[in-house]
């Protein structure tokens, strides 16, 4: 989801995309590898692993391409549609990957994992849940245990005698205090839509727990249940009280807009995935020294456990397309992308792959890992778990809720109407 490139670079990506899908398997000695790594330190970790693989496999070339998040989604879809996908590619698992699996375009990795039990078993079992369909595994965790959390500027909180909130009322008080000092409580770049989705998902969980969403997906329940309507109402309460920096629905996360507001002390908090630690460290080490984190507080009357988490144990996942002419080499590349050196390189950037016993050197990272360890529920991001069309509608309706152009009831009804055709 969630990376950083300058606008000019993004434009070049789209220009290249218009000209070609870029996969083009010339022969079985060429492996194409696509991902979303555009933060320099993360990109280097992948590039270094590719270099190690090439050194250990003379005569085999790897064409590695790093692409901006939203451009990547489009690029991958076009490549698969044209029958020319990359050999090794990253997805978020869940509904997006499942669509390619159902189209018989993704290789079952179960035999490779069974043949390499030490490699298979070093990952947390929960990391395989979102890439397993009909008891077959179609992906391996690329890196990072990513959860939605609220990062905050400890210096600003100390300046105004604020403490991380545990209840909704405490959060409302923080918002009022910060606004009284002309500081935006939350930084949000919601042009990308999935960023705002985190608020809706978290509110829904705090209000009803994880079951209403699971029931809606399984069709035991519905997306117009009171839990989702109430989540929309709470979200709009935040908007109406001025909890977000001005212009939030037009700001672009991929260009770092939300982080710049934090770096300049124009905003004090950001609800975002824990991958943001890597960006903080890379872009602004001085700011990173001031960063703390806390989980979203309880909501009045809510049934959800405040220890519940929205996120993923794995963040991105490596898969192999069925059209790959060198699947054995491709799996060896995936193993190298997850070798011991790669693990160390990812941890150094502030990311912690879901590998058993792995810990980072950063207290903040380890605190978040502890949150995952004690979480009663880890709910995959809605837009990744749902079929693509329904996931997109979820993001669209949530953005409309932020813009106050749609009522919570209307948003819930739209979701349920499409769910009836998409979830059968």
C-alpha positions in Angstrom: 0.0 0.0 0.0 2.1 2.8 0.9 5.3 4.1 -0.4 7.0 7.3 -1.4 8.0 8.9 -4.8 8.3 12.4 -6.1 5.5 13.5 -8.4 7.8 13.7 -11.4 8.9 10.1 -10.9 5.3 9.1 -10.5 4.5 10.7 -13.8 7.3 8.8 -15.5 5.9 5.6 -14.0 2.6 6.2 -15.6 4.1 7.2 -18.9 6.1 4.0 -19.0 3.0 2.0 -18.0 1.1 3.5 -21.0 3.8 2.3 -23.3 4.3 -1.3 -22.1 3.4 -3.7 -19.3 7.2 -4.3 -18.9 7.2 -8.0 -18.0 8.4 -9.7 -21.2 9.9 -13.0 -20.4 12.7 -13.3 -22.9 13.8 -16.7 -21.8 14.0 -19.0 -18.8 17.2 -17.3 -17.7 15.5 -14.0 -17.0 13.4 -13.5 -13.9 11.3 -10.3 -13.6 10.6 -9.1 -10.1 8.2 -6.3 -9.2 7.5 -4.7 -5.9 6.4 -1.5 -4.2 9.7 -0.6 -2.6 10.4 3.1 -3.4 11.7 4.3 0.0 15.5 4.2 -0.6 16.5 2.0 2.3 13.8 -0.6 1.6 14.6 -0.6 -2.1 18.3 -1.1 -1.3 17.5 -4.2 0.9 15.7 -5.8 -2.1 18.4 -4.7 -4.6 21.1 -6.2 -2.4 19.2 -9.5 -2.1 18.9 -9.6 -5.9 22.6 -9.0 -6.3 23.3 -11.9 -3.9 21.0 -14.1 -5.9 22.6 -13.3 -9.2 26.1 -13.9 -7.7 25.0 -17.3 -6.5 23.2 -18.2 -9.8 25.6 -17.2 -12.7 23.8 -16.9 -16.0 20.4 -16.0 -14.5 19.4 -12.4 -14.8 16.9 -10.6 -12.6 15.0 -7.5 -13.9 13.9 -5.8 -10.7 11.3 -3.0 -10.9 10.2 -0.8 -7.9 6.9 1.1 -8.4 4.8 3.6 -6.6 1.9 2.0 -4.7 -1.1 3.1 -6.6 0.7 2.9 -10.0 1.8 -0.6 -9.0 -1.8 -1.8 -8.6 -2.7 -0.6 -12.1 0.5 -1.9 -13.6 0.1 -5.3 -12.2 -3.6 -5.5 -13.3 -2.6 -4.5 -16.9 0.2 -7.0 -17.0 -1.9 -9.9 -15.9 -4.7 -8.9 -18.2 -2.2 -8.9 -21.1 -1.0 -12.3 -20.1 2.5 -10.9 -19.5 2.9 -10.6 -15.7 6.2 -10.5 -13.8 7.6 -13.7 -12.6 8.0 -12.8 -9.0 5.5 -10.1 -7.8 4.4 -8.6 -4.5 0.7 -8.2 -3.4 -1.1 -7.7 -0.1 -2.6 -11.1 -0.1 -6.3 -11.3 0.6 -9.0 -10.5 -2.0 -6.6 -9.0 -4.6 -4.3 -12.0 -4.7 -7.3 -14.3 -4.6 -8.7 -12.8 -7.8 -5.5 -13.8 -9.7 -5.5 -17.2 -8.1 -9.1 -17.8 -9.2 -8.1 -16.9 -12.7 -5.4 -19.6 -12.5 -2.6 -17.1 -12.9 -0.6 -17.8 -9.7 1.6 -20.7 -8.9 0.8 -22.9 -5.9 3.9 -22.6 -3.7 2.9 -25.4 -1.3 5.2 -28.0 -2.9 8.2 -25.6 -2.7 7.5 -24.8 0.9 7.0 -28.5 1.8 10.4 -29.2 0.1 12.0 -26.5 2.2 10.5 -26.9 5.7 13.2 -24.9 7.4 12.3 -21.9 5.2 8.6 -22.5 5.5 8.6 -22.8 9.3 10.7 -19.7 10.1 7.6 -17.5 9.4 4.8 -17.0 11.9 1.9 -19.3 11.0 -0.5 -16.3 10.9 1.5 -14.8 8.0 0.2 -17.5 5.7 -3.5 -16.9 6.4 -4.1 -14.2 3.9 -2.3 -16.1 1.1 -3.8 -19.5 1.6 -6.8 -20.5 -0.5 -8.4 -24.0 -0.5 -5.5 -25.2 1.7 -2.9 -24.1 -0.9 -0.3 -21.4 -0.2 0.2 -18.8 -2.9 2.6 -16.4 -1.2 5.4 -15.8 1.2 5.7 -12.8 3.5 7.9 -10.2 1.9 8.5 -8.1 5.0 7.1 -6.4 8.0 4.3 -6.9 10.5 2.2 -3.9 9.8 -0.5 -2.6 12.0 -2.6 0.6 12.1 -1.4 2.7 15.0 -1.4 6.4 16.0 2.0 8.0 15.9 2.3 11.2 17.8 4.8 14.0 18.5 5.9 13.4 22.1 7.4 16.9 22.3 4.1 18.6 21.3 2.2 16.4 23.7 4.6 17.3 26.5 4.4 21.0 25.7 0.6 21.0 26.1 0.5 18.5 29.0 -1.2 15.8 27.0 -1.1 12.1 27.5 -2.0 9.3 25.0 -5.8 8.8 25.3 -7.5 5.6 26.4 -11.0 6.7 25.8 -13.0 8.7 23.1 -13.6 11.6 25.5 -9.8 11.9 26.2 -9.2 11.9 22.5 -11.8 14.6 22.0 -10.0 16.7 24.7 -6.7 16.3 22.9 -8.2 17.5 19.7 -9.7 20.6 21.4 -6.4 21.5 23.1 -4.3 21.1 19.9 -6.8 23.1 17.8 -6.7 25.9 20.4 -3.0 26.2 19.6 -3.5 26.1 15.8 -2.1 22.6 15.5 -4.0 20.1 13.4 -4.7 17.1 15.7 -4.4 14.5 12.9 -2.4 14.6 9.7 -4.2 12.8 6.9 -3.5 12.6 3.1 -6.7 11.0 1.9 -6.4 11.4 -1.8 -5.3 7.8 -1.8 -8.5 6.7 0.1 -7.0 3.7 1.9 -5.4 6.1 4.4 -8.9 7.3 5.5 -10.1 3.8 5.4 -8.0 3.1 8.5 -10.1 5.4 10.6 -13.3 3.7 9.5 -12.0 0.1 10.0 -10.6 1.0 13.5 -13.8 2.7 14.5 -15.9 -0.2 13.3 -13.7 -2.6 15.3 -13.9 -0.5 18.5 -17.7 -0.2 18.1 -18.6 -3.8 17.3 -15.4 -5.9 17.5 -14.2 -8.0 14.5 -17.3 -10.1 14.1 -19.6 -7.7 12.3 -17.1 -7.4 9.4 -16.5 -11.1 9.3 -20.2 -11.7 9.3 -20.8 -9.2 6.5 -18.1 -11.0 4.4 -19.5 -14.5 5.1 -23.0 -13.1 4.4 -24.2 -14.1 7.9 -24.5 -10.3 8.5 -24.5 -7.2 6.3 -22.6 -4.0 5.6 -25.5 -1.9 6.6 -25.5 -3.2 10.2 -25.5 -0.6 13.1 -21.8 -1.1 13.6 -20.9 0.3 10.2 -23.4 3.1 10.4 -22.1 4.1 13.8 -18.5 4.0 12.5 -19.5 6.4 9.8 -21.1 8.7 12.3 -18.1 8.7 14.6 -15.8 9.4 11.7 -17.9 12.4 10.6 -17.9 13.6 14.2 -14.1 13.8 14.0 -14.4 15.7 10.7 -16.9 18.2 12.0 -14.8 18.9 15.1 -11.8 19.8 12.9 -9.7 16.8 13.8 -7.9 16.7 10.5 -5.5 19.1 8.7 -7.2 21.3 6.1 -7.6 19.8 2.6 -7.0 16.3 3.7 -9.1 14.7 1.0 -6.8 16.2 -1.7 -3.4 15.5 -0.1 -1.3 12.7 -1.6 0.2 10.2 0.8 2.5 8.8 -1.8 4.4 12.1 -2.0 4.8 12.4 1.7 2.2 15.1 2.3 0.9 13.8 5.7 4.5 13.3 7.0 5.5 16.8 6.0 2.8 18.2 8.3 4.2 16.2 11.1 7.8 17.2 10.5 6.8 20.9 10.5 4.8 20.6 13.8 1.7 21.6 11.9 0.0 18.3 12.9 0.5 16.2 16.1 -0.7 12.7 15.2 -1.2 10.3 12.3 -3.2 7.1 12.2 -1.2 5.0 9.7 0.5 1.6 9.3 3.6 0.8 11.3 5.6 0.9 8.0 5.7 4.7 8.7 8.5 4.1 11.1 10.8 3.3 8.1 9.8 6.5 6.4 10.4 8.6 9.6 13.8 7.1 10.0 14.8 7.6 6.4 13.4 11.0 5.8 13.7 12.8 9.1 15.8 11.1 11.8 15.5 14.1 14.1 11.7 13.9 14.0 11.8 10.2 14.6 13.5 10.8 18.0 10.3 12.5 19.0 7.8 9.8 17.9 5.7 7.8 20.2 2.8 5.5 19.4 -0.5 4.4 20.9 -3.5 2.3 19.9 -6.9 3.9 19.0 -8.9 4.4 22.2 -12.2 2.9 23.2 -15.5 4.2 21.9 -18.5 4.8 24.3 -20.7 1.7 24.3 -18.3 -0.1 22.1 -18.0 -3.9 22.2 -14.6 -4.1 20.6 -11.4 -4.9 22.6 -9.0 -1.9 22.5 -6.2 -4.5 22.0 -7.7 -5.5 18.7 -5.5 -4.7 15.7 -6.2 -3.7 12.1 -3.3 -4.8 9.9 -1.4 -7.7 8.5 1.3 -10.1 9.5 3.5 -9.8 6.5 2.5 -6.4 4.9 3.4 -7.6 1.3 3.8 -11.1 0.0 5.9 -12.6 -2.7 4.1 -14.8 -5.3 5.1 -16.4 -8.6 3.0 -16.1 -11.8 2.1 -19.3 -13.6 3.5 -17.9 -16.8 7.0 -17.7 -15.3 9.4 -19.8 -17.3 11.8 -20.4 -14.4 9.6 -21.1 -11.4 12.4 -23.0 -9.6 14.7 -20.0 -10.0 11.9 -17.7 -9.0 11.4 -19.5 -5.7 15.1 -19.5 -5.0 14.9 -15.7 -5.5 12.1 -15.5 -3.0 14.2 -17.4 -0.5 17.1 -15.0 -1.1 14.7 -12.0 -0.6 14.0 -13.5 2.8 17.4 -14.8 3.8 19.2 -13.9 7.0 20.9 -10.8 5.5 17.6 -9.6 4.1 16.0 -9.9 7.6 18.8 -7.8 9.1 18.5 -5.2 6.3 14.7 -4.9 6.8 15.0 -4.6 10.6 17.6 -1.8 10.1 15.0 0.2 8.2 12.5 -0.1 11.1 10.6 -3.0 9.5 10.3 -6.4 11.2 9.4 -9.4 9.0 7.0 -11.9 10.6 9.8 -14.4 11.4 9.8 -16.3 14.6 11.8 -14.8 17.4 12.9 -11.8 15.3 13.1 -8.5 17.1 14.3 -5.0 16.1 16.8 -2.8 17.8 14.2 0.0 18.1 12.1 0.2 21.2 9.2 1.6 19.2 9.2 -1.3 16.8 9.3 -3.8 19.6 6.5 -2.1 21.4 4.3 -2.5 18.3 5.4 -6.2 18.0 4.2 -6.7 21.6 0.9 -5.2 20.7 0.5 -7.8 17.9 1.5 -10.6 20.2 -1.2 -9.8 22.7 -3.9 -8.8 20.2 -7.1 -10.9 20.5 -7.8 -10.1 16.8 -5.7 -9.0 13.8 -8.1 -7.9 11.1 -6.7 -7.6 7.6 -7.3 -4.3 5.9 -10.8 -4.2 4.4 -9.7 -3.2 0.9 -7.3 -6.1 0.8 -9.6 -8.7 2.2 -12.6 -7.8 0.1 -13.0 -8.6 -3.6 -11.4 -5.7 -5.6 -14.7 -4.0 -6.7 -16.1 -4.1 -3.1 -12.7 -3.0 -1.7 -12.7 0.0 -4.0 -16.3 0.9 -3.1 -15.3 0.8 0.6 -12.5 3.3 -0.1 -14.8 5.5 -2.2 -17.6 5.6 0.4 -15.2 6.3 3.2 -13.6 9.2 1.3 -17.2 10.5 0.7 -17.8 10.2 4.5 -14.7 12.3 5.2 -16.0 14.8 2.6 -19.4 14.9 4.3 -20.9 14.3 0.8 -22.6 11.0 1.9 -24.4 10.0 5.0 -23.3 7.0 7.1 -26.6 5.3 6.2 -26.1 5.9 2.4 -22.5 4.6 2.6 -23.6 1.4 4.4 -26.4 0.8 1.9 -24.1 1.2 -1.1 -21.7 -1.3 0.4 -24.4 -3.9 1.2 -26.0 -3.5 -2.3 -22.7 -4.4 -4.0 -21.8 -7.1 -1.5 -25.0 -9.0 -2.5 -23.5 -9.4 -6.0 -19.8 -9.7 -5.1 -20.0 -12.0 -2.1 -21.9 -15.1 -3.0 
